[in-house]
């Protein structure tokens, strides 16, 4: 047994190359984050420092490899700096950080963030000075080794920088594979992307030119008057790549958040979770943060800055905690209030919004009676008498009849209109649910679903003597269409211009679809589909006895002509109802066309 007195000084050994690979390929989405990490370290050092009278240095200066005297890329900050103890604690220890504890003003973790630089270099050098103490020089290598060496004898941009006061200089040596990331042009562009809204002066040096000012730049949503709207619209176009229908200033004080929500001027896909542009303390966290707005707000994109939201480990997303949910709910409420205000005060703009985002508005109204009632005068629905709002329908009928699918609507629209029945097309997303909820906000109105079977009550039966006279031709038509699993009935209905009406409920269509899939499946799948196949109700073809063409067909004494005529009427009714033709239907169309063409040509030969 091992002795209790035995103590081990062994420690875990870290393969830094493996850790850097983990950072580069799993934690961070792109090598470009090294600029953000350098800026974060500089900003946090500035936040922790006290102002020094007479110090004219910028808060942070970036020097690209092509602008530096030694060919390396440098990040110089005039912040608090590090002493020897800090270097041992925060640079020589993996997982160490100069931001221990919870400090909302600090963006990152110095020791950890510095590791991201190994994604673009194999050697990091830190030259730093704290207070009036001596300069400390630390060098880290990608193999995990590091050393602290004397800082004397140096003569470059860094020594002049630290001679003016405390601060830290981080230097990265280019490699053949990553040199393009360290040029002044690339570094400047990335610094603008990540750090334009930082509260400190940030500049980027250029070869043979004056430095470029990166920050501070006032975020467009913090401007006043017309400039705010103009710059927010520019932000939408240039940074988000979208055309704005509207820009809404937003704020959530609990999270120290302000910004703008952009309403898109183009349709967005329902269910899409478009990413949002999120800054923390002025530093860009990510251009593609999901979940900042409620799922129903897929027509909007947010650009915000916050001080109290918590980033994920990669600092490229937000931790979805209680405060995050508060922000999400609050921003959703502000968008909702904007829609309510627009509907109440600006008919032209709300109509424009609904023309682009009606699906989103209807999804919101479905669970929000106040919003539903406010939008009632402007939400339009397709009916068999033209587009109408629900209040407009309520003025001319006590009952709104709702077809739940587009197929059902197409079957019933013309017949319903001829009978004076208003039929609403509920086949579009949310339309049926909203129409059936209308009585909750429109007292005295009833709404009920309407199916093709319900049309029987509005279609006249044919007298018995008429049925007897037409029976021979009807039987021939039934035999022809029976092969297609279609029943044929003789009825009378308006409009008389409609020769036939195809009625089919959802069970028949589902059974047909199941049969079509089973026909191409193996035995196992076919057997499984057979067990789930719904019991169908055979489709019906109603021949209209009020139509002159139908009456002429039923009066034919030529059985050879009735069959293709019935097939032609069946195909026409299918197309009028918007149904897809099955293979058997296409064969019937082909047969009827050729048979009728042959008969027509025979008549021409007789002449």
Secondary structure, DSSP 8 states (H G I E B T S, - for coil): ---TT----------HHHHHHHIIIII-S-TTHHHHHHHHHHHHHHHTS---TT--S-SEEEE-TTTSTTS-EEEEE-S----HHHIIIIISSTT--S--S--TT--S-HHHHHHGGGGT-SEEEEEEE-TTS--EEEEEETTS-EEEE--TT--SHHHHHHHTSSEEEEEE---TTTGGGGSHHHHHHHHHHHHTT-SS-EEEEETTEEEEEEE----GGGS-HHHHHHHHHHHIIIII---EEEEEEEEEGGGTEEEEEEEESS---TT----EEEEETTEEEEEEE-SSS-GGGTTEEEEEEESS--B-TTSSSB--SHHHHHHHHHHHHHHHHHHHHHHHH-HHHHHHHHHHHHHHHHHHHHT-HHHHHHHTTT-EE-BTTS-EEHHHHHHH-SEEEEESSHHHHHHHHHHHHHTT--EEE--STTHHHHHHHGGGTSTT-EEEEE-GGGGGGGSEE--HHHHHHHHHHHHHHHHHHHTTTEEEEEEE-S-TT--EEEE--HHHHHHHHHHHHHHTS-HHHHHHHHHH------EEEEEETTSHHHHHHHT---HHHHHHHHHHHHHHHHHHTT----HHHHHHHHHHHHHHHHHHHHHHHH-
